[in-house]
Amino acid sequence: MSGWRGGWQGERYWDEVPLTCCADRYDVHVRECGLDDIAEIDTFKDLQRLDSAYAG
C-alpha cells in the first residue's frame, strides 16, 4: 500500500493498516495467547482437517 490520503507515504505491511494508518476505523483488542490457540499446519491436508472451508 502506498500513498494513503491520511498522510503517510511509501510501502506499508498489511497489518500496519488497522494498527497505525487507519486506527480510528478499527477496534483492535489484544488477549493472551494460550497453547490451544496455536496449531501447526504443515500440509494442505492438515489445513483441511482444521478448517472445513478447505475440505474438498
JOBEL-V659592 format. One record per run of one state. SS is the DSSP state (a for helix, b for strand, c for the rest). FROM is the first residue (numbers start at 1). LEN is the number of residues. If there is no record, write none. Layout:
ss=SS from=FROM len=LEN
ss=SS from=FROM len=LEN
This chain:
ss=c from=1 len=15
ss=a from=16 len=6
ss=c from=22 len=1
ss=a from=23 len=3
ss=c from=26 len=9
ss=a from=35 len=3
ss=c from=38 len=6
ss=a from=44 len=7
ss=c from=51 len=1
ss=a from=52 len=3
ss=c from=55 len=2
